Amino acid sequence: MADDVVFDIADLNDIPELVRLRILYMIDDFGSITDEEREGMEKQLPGYFERELGKKLIAFVARAEGRLVAAAYLLIIEKPANPFFLNGLDTEVLSVYTEEGYRGRGICSQLMKNMIDYAKEHKISRIDLIATDEGYPIYKKLGFEDKVQKYRDMRLCIQ
């Protein structure tokens, strides 16, 4: 890994960069976004980050060249306790993204290791994620396992 990359947790001063990376992630994930979608995200994301960053959303970031070059979000969701999380804290990984010029340098692996360490320190019992084909081998090396569920994953979209 390059010496020019610094890892830490984002704070409120990083909101413009977090917005930029989130939009780049969406473009990378969906192939493109419309101007309307971009404008909607640019409108919603700053307020969301102001309210949730450092509380329900922990943003693990890599910095280089005076900007954020990678991010991985840990969304902390408090639910009624069950045998899997007795303290009620469940988590989900969102928007793991590294700028193209920084890929293949172990940055994602380090962000995820930092996230796992954070989860252990904060008594979080599990971390869920949905992996892309590119990310799957990285997550497997870090100890993530394929979920075996007795329930069917379903969704109702209301718009």
C-alpha positions in Angstrom: 0.0 0.0 0.0 1.2 3.5 -0.8 2.6 5.7 1.9 0.6 8.6 0.6 -2.7 7.2 1.7 -4.0 8.1 5.2 -6.9 6.2 6.8 -9.3 7.6 9.3 -13.0 8.2 10.1 -14.8 11.0 8.3 -16.2 14.0 10.2 -18.6 16.8 9.4 -15.8 18.7 7.5 -15.7 15.8 5.0 -19.4 16.1 3.9 -18.7 17.6 0.5 -16.2 14.8 -0.3 -18.6 12.1 1.0 -21.3 13.5 -1.3 -18.9 13.4 -4.2 -17.8 9.8 -3.5 -21.3 8.6 -2.9 -22.3 10.0 -6.3 -19.3 8.4 -8.0 -20.2 5.1 -6.3 -23.7 5.3 -7.8 -22.4 6.1 -11.2 -20.0 3.2 -11.0 -22.7 0.8 -9.6 -25.5 1.8 -12.0 -23.4 2.8 -15.1 -24.9 6.3 -15.1 -27.3 8.5 -13.3 -29.6 11.2 -14.6 -29.2 14.9 -13.8 -32.4 14.7 -11.7 -31.0 11.8 -9.7 -27.7 13.6 -9.2 -29.5 16.8 -8.1 -31.7 14.7 -5.7 -28.6 13.2 -4.1 -26.8 16.5 -3.9 -29.8 17.9 -2.1 -30.5 15.1 0.3 -27.0 13.8 1.2 -25.5 16.8 3.0 -28.4 17.0 5.5 -28.4 13.2 6.0 -24.6 13.3 6.7 -25.0 16.2 9.1 -27.6 14.3 11.1 -26.2 10.8 11.1 -22.4 11.0 10.5 -20.6 9.7 13.6 -23.8 8.5 15.1 -25.7 6.0 13.0 -23.3 6.2 10.0 -19.6 5.7 10.4 -17.6 6.6 7.3 -14.2 4.9 7.1 -12.2 6.8 4.6 -8.8 7.0 2.8 -7.2 10.3 2.1 -4.7 11.2 -0.6 -3.8 14.3 -2.6 -5.9 16.5 -0.3 -9.2 14.6 -0.9 -11.0 11.4 -0.1 -10.1 8.7 -2.5 -12.1 5.9 -0.9 -14.9 5.3 1.6 -16.9 2.5 3.2 -19.9 3.2 5.3 -21.1 1.3 8.4 -24.8 1.9 9.0 -25.7 1.1 12.6 -29.3 0.0 13.0 -30.8 -0.4 16.5 -33.4 -3.1 16.6 -35.1 -5.1 19.3 -32.5 -7.5 20.6 -32.4 -11.1 19.5 -29.9 -14.0 20.0 -27.7 -12.6 17.2 -27.4 -9.1 18.7 -28.3 -9.0 22.4 -27.5 -5.2 22.6 -29.8 -4.5 19.7 -27.1 -3.2 17.4 -27.1 -4.5 13.9 -25.1 -3.1 11.0 -24.9 -3.0 7.3 -22.0 -2.0 5.0 -22.9 0.6 2.3 -21.1 2.2 -0.6 -17.7 0.7 -0.5 -15.9 2.7 -3.2 -12.4 3.5 -4.3 -11.5 6.0 -7.0 -10.3 4.2 -10.1 -6.7 5.4 -9.9 -6.4 4.0 -6.3 -7.8 0.5 -6.9 -5.7 -2.6 -6.5 -3.6 -1.1 -3.7 -5.3 -2.8 -0.7 -7.3 0.3 0.3 -10.6 -1.4 0.4 -9.2 -4.2 2.5 -7.7 -1.7 5.0 -11.0 0.2 5.2 -12.9 -3.0 6.0 -10.3 -4.0 8.6 -10.7 -0.7 10.2 -14.5 -1.2 10.2 -14.2 -4.6 11.7 -11.9 -3.3 14.5 -14.4 -0.5 15.1 -17.3 -3.0 15.4 -15.3 -5.1 17.9 -14.5 -2.0 20.0 -18.2 -1.0 20.0 -19.6 -4.4 20.8 -21.3 -4.8 17.5 -22.1 -8.5 17.0 -22.3 -8.7 13.2 -21.8 -6.8 10.0 -23.9 -7.6 7.0 -23.1 -6.6 3.4 -24.1 -7.4 -0.1 -21.0 -7.9 -2.2 -20.3 -7.2 -5.9 -18.4 -9.8 -7.8 -15.3 -7.6 -7.5 -15.6 -7.2 -3.8 -16.6 -10.8 -2.9 -13.0 -12.2 -2.7 -11.9 -9.3 -0.5 -14.7 -9.8 1.9 -14.2 -13.6 2.0 -10.5 -13.1 2.9 -11.6 -10.8 5.8 -13.9 -13.6 7.2 -17.3 -12.7 5.7 -19.4 -15.7 4.9 -22.3 -16.3 2.6 -25.6 -16.0 4.4 -27.7 -19.0 4.7 -31.2 -17.9 5.4 -34.4 -19.8 6.2 -36.3 -16.7 5.2 -36.8 -15.3 1.7 -35.3 -11.8 1.0 -38.2 -9.7 -0.3 -38.9 -6.0 -1.0 -41.9 -3.8 -1.8 -41.0 -0.6 -3.6 -43.5 2.2 -2.9 -43.3 5.2 -5.2 
